[in-house]
Amino acid sequence: VFENPYKWARKNTDRFISENLNCRFLAPEEWNEGLAKDYDAVVVGSDQVWRPIYSPDVTRFFTAFLGHSDICRIAYAASFGVDVNEFSNEQIACGREYLKLFSAISVREESGIRLCKELFDAQACQVLDPTMLLRREDYQRFASTAPQSSGNLMVYVLDRTDEKDAFIAEFAEKRGQVPFYANSKAEMPWDVDISARERKQPPLENWLRGFADAEFVLTDSFHACVFSILFHKPFGVFVNLERGLSRIESLLRPLGLMDRCIFDAPVDLDKPIDWKLIDNVLMQKADSSLEFLKQALNKK
């Protein structure tokens, strides 16, 4: 008998967090204005925290639970995920009320700057996803603890379809590569059609090792694109409009990598990538992103 399917699916992730991060986990009743006395600042971010369909209680990410206390509030790389309004009128009103209490607001996608202004009358700037503030060496130390991957074509696809599977099989055969999947078979942990064993996500160390071992990466995930770039691995990304194109576009366009997108038409993924140029761009963006964070924390 397995425990709660959600907890079972993320068991390896929770183990990684407990071993490597100093966290305080709060019960729902602890999310209140009294928290303001325990911390110097509250930072909100990043992956689609301002997208209601993925964050149903989105007002938490406007820090409504802190009331009107004078604690320093910062949004770092907060993401809407899409470039259109998905908020209710009540959620917009809440955002307008509480975002004005923030010391500084930054967003992950360029389109988020416009959405902040139009929806919440708030000024924002664009910064890097926080995972890109670290270097490959920071992740490599975890990857090196995992067993070698079972192939050399890493596949991390969140929304599998027959068309994607066919593309992957043909791509692997053409290149003489062996595909290996870096995630569980379940899209959601409560998918009853998938066995409990197959719902469990692999250890994060194994996921990172996949990028280290891969000769190529095929994915439909924003963060798999991020780590392909950090590990200097050529990649192709299946465009998933439902999950949001603006996320991928904001990541790839400034780096000149939009040609890595796989739409319906055939795509040439053999074009070499100028990693030196990309590293220079990322270094500049990381410096400015960290400077935003430092200045925001010093505003209090």
Secondary structure, DSSP 4 states (H G I P E B T S, - for coil): ----HHHHHTHHHHHHHHHH-------GGG-SGGGGGT-SEEEE--TTTT-TTT-TTGGGGGTGGGTT---EEEEEEE--SSSS----HHHHHHHHHHHTT-SEEEESSHHHHHHHHHHH----EE---GGGGS-HHHHHHHHTTSPPPS-SEEEE-SS--HHHHHHHHHHHHHHT--EEE-S-S-SSTT-TTS-HHHHSPPPHHHHHHHHHH-SEEEES-HHHHHHHHHTT--EEEE--TTT-HHHHHHHHGGGT-GGGEE-SS-----S---HHHHHHHHHHHHHHHHHHHHHHHH--
